[in-house]
Protein backbone atom coordinates (compact mmCIF):
# COMPACT_ATOMS: atom_id res chain seq x y z
CA UNK A 1 0.00 0.00 0.00
CA UNK A 2 2.86 2.36 0.81
CA UNK A 3 4.36 1.73 -2.65
CA UNK A 4 1.04 2.60 -4.29
CA UNK A 5 0.82 5.89 -2.39
CA UNK A 6 4.43 6.66 -3.30
CA UNK A 7 3.63 5.89 -6.97
CA UNK A 8 0.63 8.27 -6.92
CA UNK A 9 2.76 10.99 -5.34
CA UNK A 10 5.46 10.63 -8.02
CA UNK A 11 2.90 10.69 -10.84
CA UNK A 12 1.20 13.79 -9.47
CA UNK A 13 4.58 15.50 -9.26
CA UNK A 14 5.10 15.41 -13.06
CA UNK A 15 2.43 17.33 -14.90
CA UNK A 16 2.25 17.59 -18.72
CA UNK A 17 2.43 21.39 -18.54
CA UNK A 18 5.71 21.18 -16.64
CA UNK A 19 7.15 18.71 -19.14
CA UNK A 20 6.27 20.93 -22.11
CA UNK A 21 7.63 23.96 -20.25
CA UNK A 22 11.03 22.25 -20.32
CA UNK A 23 10.83 22.04 -24.11
CA UNK A 24 9.28 25.39 -25.09
CA UNK A 25 10.00 28.76 -23.51
CA UNK A 26 7.05 30.97 -24.49
CA UNK A 27 8.78 34.08 -23.12
CA UNK A 28 11.60 33.79 -25.66
CA UNK A 29 9.34 33.60 -28.73
CA UNK A 30 9.94 36.51 -31.12
CA UNK A 31 8.00 35.86 -34.37
CA UNK A 32 9.74 38.72 -36.19
CA UNK A 33 13.27 37.70 -35.18
CA UNK A 34 15.50 38.05 -38.27
CA UNK A 35 17.04 34.68 -39.11
CA UNK A 36 19.73 35.71 -41.63
CA UNK A 37 20.43 32.27 -43.16
CA UNK A 38 17.86 31.43 -45.90
CA UNK A 39 19.24 27.89 -46.39
CA UNK A 40 17.20 24.89 -45.34
CA UNK A 41 18.95 22.96 -42.57
CA UNK A 42 16.11 21.21 -40.74
CA UNK A 43 16.17 20.46 -37.04
CA UNK A 44 13.84 18.27 -35.01
CA UNK A 45 12.57 20.14 -31.98
CA UNK A 46 11.99 18.48 -28.63
CA UNK A 47 8.26 18.96 -29.38
CA UNK A 48 8.49 16.57 -32.37
CA UNK A 49 8.11 19.30 -35.01
CA UNK A 50 10.58 19.81 -37.87
CA UNK A 51 11.79 23.42 -38.13
CA UNK A 52 13.53 25.07 -41.08
CA UNK A 53 16.72 25.71 -39.08
CA UNK A 54 17.86 26.21 -35.50
CA UNK A 55 17.20 29.97 -35.58
CA UNK A 56 13.54 29.40 -36.42
CA UNK A 57 13.23 26.74 -33.72
CA UNK A 58 14.88 28.78 -30.97
CA UNK A 59 13.89 32.37 -31.57
CA UNK A 60 10.63 32.16 -33.54
CA UNK A 61 9.14 29.18 -31.68
CA UNK A 62 10.91 29.11 -28.28
CA UNK A 63 12.24 25.56 -28.65
CA UNK A 64 14.98 24.93 -26.10
CA UNK A 65 16.51 21.70 -27.49
CA UNK A 66 16.67 20.08 -30.92
CA UNK A 67 18.63 17.60 -33.00
CA UNK A 68 19.95 18.02 -36.53
CA UNK A 69 17.78 16.68 -39.34
CA UNK A 70 14.03 16.31 -39.79
CA UNK A 71 12.01 14.46 -37.18
CA UNK A 72 10.89 11.73 -39.56
CA UNK A 73 14.08 11.20 -41.59
CA UNK A 74 12.71 12.64 -44.85
CA UNK A 75 11.78 16.24 -45.69
CA UNK A 76 11.68 18.71 -48.60
CA UNK A 77 11.73 22.49 -48.90
CA UNK A 78 10.84 24.89 -51.67
CA UNK A 79 11.70 28.60 -51.99
CA UNK A 80 9.88 30.79 -53.04
CA UNK A 81 6.30 29.59 -53.10
CA UNK A 82 5.21 32.40 -55.45
CA UNK A 83 7.35 32.43 -58.59
CA UNK A 84 7.45 35.09 -61.30
CA UNK A 85 9.25 34.89 -64.65
CA UNK A 86 12.60 36.06 -63.28
CA UNK A 87 12.64 34.03 -60.06
CA UNK A 88 14.63 30.86 -59.52
CA UNK A 89 12.75 28.09 -57.74
CA UNK A 90 15.11 26.26 -55.33
CA UNK A 91 14.33 22.73 -54.14
CA UNK A 92 16.04 21.10 -51.13
CA UNK A 93 15.78 17.43 -50.18
CA UNK A 94 17.14 15.94 -46.93
CA UNK A 95 16.86 12.40 -45.70
CA UNK A 96 18.67 9.69 -43.77
CA UNK A 97 16.68 6.73 -45.06
CA UNK A 98 19.41 5.52 -47.42
CA UNK A 99 17.00 5.07 -50.34
CA UNK A 100 16.49 6.90 -53.61
CA UNK A 101 13.47 9.11 -54.11
CA UNK A 102 11.37 10.24 -57.06
CA UNK A 103 10.72 13.92 -57.77
CA UNK A 104 7.69 15.08 -59.76
CA UNK A 105 6.57 18.59 -60.65
CA UNK A 106 2.88 18.40 -61.56
CA UNK A 107 0.68 21.13 -63.06
CA UNK A 108 -2.94 21.79 -62.09
CA UNK A 109 -4.22 19.47 -64.83
CA UNK A 110 -2.24 16.55 -63.36
CA UNK A 111 0.40 16.57 -66.10
CA UNK A 112 3.94 15.68 -65.00
CA UNK A 113 6.11 18.60 -66.12
CA UNK A 114 9.46 17.50 -64.62
CA UNK A 115 10.55 14.10 -63.31
CA UNK A 116 13.86 13.26 -61.63
CA UNK A 117 15.43 10.59 -59.45
CA UNK A 118 16.93 11.95 -56.24
CA UNK A 119 20.01 10.27 -54.78
CA UNK A 120 20.03 8.02 -51.73
CA UNK A 121 21.50 9.56 -48.60
CA UNK A 122 21.88 8.57 -45.00
CA UNK A 123 23.44 11.82 -43.83
CA UNK A 124 21.40 14.94 -42.97
CA UNK A 125 24.48 17.15 -43.19
CA UNK A 126 24.54 16.84 -47.00
CA UNK A 127 21.22 18.11 -48.41
CA UNK A 128 20.49 17.66 -52.09
CA UNK A 129 19.74 21.09 -53.60
CA UNK A 130 18.90 22.08 -57.15
CA UNK A 131 17.34 25.01 -58.97
CA UNK A 132 14.41 24.69 -61.37
CA UNK A 133 14.86 27.35 -64.08
CA UNK A 134 12.38 25.41 -66.26
CA UNK A 135 9.59 26.96 -64.18
CA UNK A 136 10.16 30.31 -65.93
CA UNK A 137 8.80 28.91 -69.20
CA UNK A 138 5.70 27.33 -67.61
CA UNK A 139 2.28 28.93 -67.79
CA UNK A 140 0.88 30.73 -64.71
CA UNK A 141 -1.04 28.68 -62.18
CA UNK A 142 -0.70 26.37 -59.19
CA UNK A 143 1.80 23.49 -59.19
CA UNK A 144 2.68 20.65 -56.85
CA UNK A 145 6.06 19.11 -56.18
CA UNK A 146 5.69 15.52 -55.03
CA UNK A 147 8.60 13.48 -53.67
CA UNK A 148 8.39 9.90 -52.49
CA UNK A 149 10.98 7.27 -51.64
CA UNK A 150 11.04 3.50 -52.01
CA UNK A 151 9.84 3.08 -48.42
CA UNK A 152 6.55 4.77 -49.31
CA UNK A 153 7.23 8.01 -47.46
CA UNK A 154 6.11 11.08 -49.39
CA UNK A 155 6.05 14.84 -49.05
CA UNK A 156 4.57 17.54 -51.25
CA UNK A 157 4.80 21.30 -51.51
CA UNK A 158 2.65 23.68 -53.50
CA UNK A 159 3.77 26.78 -55.34
CA UNK A 160 2.17 29.29 -57.68
CA UNK A 161 3.64 30.59 -60.92
CA UNK A 162 2.41 34.16 -61.43
SULPE-V205030 format. One line per field, one symbol per residue. ss: DSSP state (2 for helix, 1 for strand, 0 for the rest). burial: + if it has 16 or more other ideal C-beta (glycine too) atoms within 10 Angstrom, else -. A space follows every 10 residues. Layout:
BEGIN
ss->???
burial->???
END
This chain:
BEGIN
ss->0222222222 2220022222 2001022200 0000000000 0011100001 1002222222 0010011100 0001111110 0110000011 1111100000 1111111000 0111111100 0000000111 1122222000 1111111110 0001111111 10
burial->---------- ---------- ---+------ ---------+ +++++++--+ ++++++++++ +++--+--++ +-+++++++- --+-----++ +++++-+--- +-+-++---- --+----+-- +--+--++-- -+--+--+-- --+-+-+++- --+-+---+- +-
END
